[in-house]
Amino acid sequence: MRWIYLEPIFGSGTLAQEKTRFDRIDRDFRHILNFIEKDLRVAALCRYLNLRSLLEGIMDQLARCQNSLDNFLKVQHILYRKYERL
């Protein structure tokens, strides 16, 4: 579910260095959704080659994007506190 709330952030280019990574995740995720949309039966997923490894890769990459966002927010918080003291 992380993808849902990260998409507007990375899609807008807030973290430019992670945009390429997120675009790849977005493309892969949408491809899986399109595959599922064509055949809603769970058994159809067995025909999707390497689905498990693809989903694991997406989760790993999302975790990296989340980590970058967390670091970005920490820096922004520190900068805001410094600005607030002035």
C-alpha positions in Angstrom: 0.0 0.0 0.0 3.0 2.3 0.2 2.8 2.9 -3.5 -0.5 4.7 -3.1 0.8 7.5 -0.9 4.3 7.7 -2.4 3.0 8.2 -6.0 2.0 11.9 -5.6 5.3 12.7 -3.9 7.7 11.0 -6.3 5.4 11.7 -9.3 5.7 15.4 -8.7 9.5 15.2 -8.6 9.9 16.2 -5.0 12.8 13.9 -4.6 14.4 14.0 -8.1 17.1 11.5 -7.3 14.5 8.8 -6.6 12.1 9.7 -9.4 13.7 7.2 -11.8 13.4 4.4 -9.2 9.8 5.2 -8.5 8.9 5.5 -12.2 10.2 1.9 -12.6 8.1 0.7 -9.6 5.1 2.5 -10.9 5.5 1.0 -14.4 5.9 -2.6 -13.0 3.0 -2.2 -10.6 0.6 -0.9 -13.3 1.7 -3.7 -15.5 0.7 -6.2 -12.9 -2.6 -4.4 -12.3 -3.4 -4.5 -16.0 -2.6 -8.2 -16.1 -5.0 -8.8 -13.2 -7.7 -6.6 -14.8 -7.8 -8.9 -17.9 -8.5 -12.0 -15.8 -9.8 -11.5 -12.2 -9.4 -15.1 -11.3 -6.7 -15.8 -8.7 -5.5 -18.9 -10.6 -4.6 -16.6 -13.5 -1.8 -15.2 -11.5 0.0 -18.5 -11.8 0.6 -17.7 -15.5 2.4 -14.5 -14.6 6.1 -15.4 -14.9 8.3 -14.4 -12.0 5.4 -12.6 -10.2 6.8 -13.4 -6.8 10.3 -12.1 -7.5 8.8 -9.0 -9.2 6.6 -8.2 -6.2 9.6 -8.8 -3.8 11.6 -6.4 -5.9 8.9 -3.8 -5.9 8.6 -4.0 -2.1 12.4 -3.7 -1.8 12.5 -0.6 -4.0 9.5 0.9 -2.2 11.3 0.5 1.0 14.3 2.4 -0.5 12.0 5.2 -1.7 10.4 5.3 1.8 13.8 5.5 3.4 14.8 8.4 1.1 11.6 10.2 1.9 12.2 9.7 5.6 15.7 11.1 5.3 14.4 14.1 3.3 11.7 14.8 5.9 14.3 14.6 8.7 16.5 17.2 7.0 13.5 19.4 6.3 12.5 19.2 9.9 16.0 20.1 11.1 16.1 23.1 8.7 12.7 24.2 9.8 13.7 24.1 13.4 16.8 26.2 12.6 14.7 28.7 10.7 12.2 28.9 13.5 14.9 29.9 16.0 15.9 32.9 14.0 
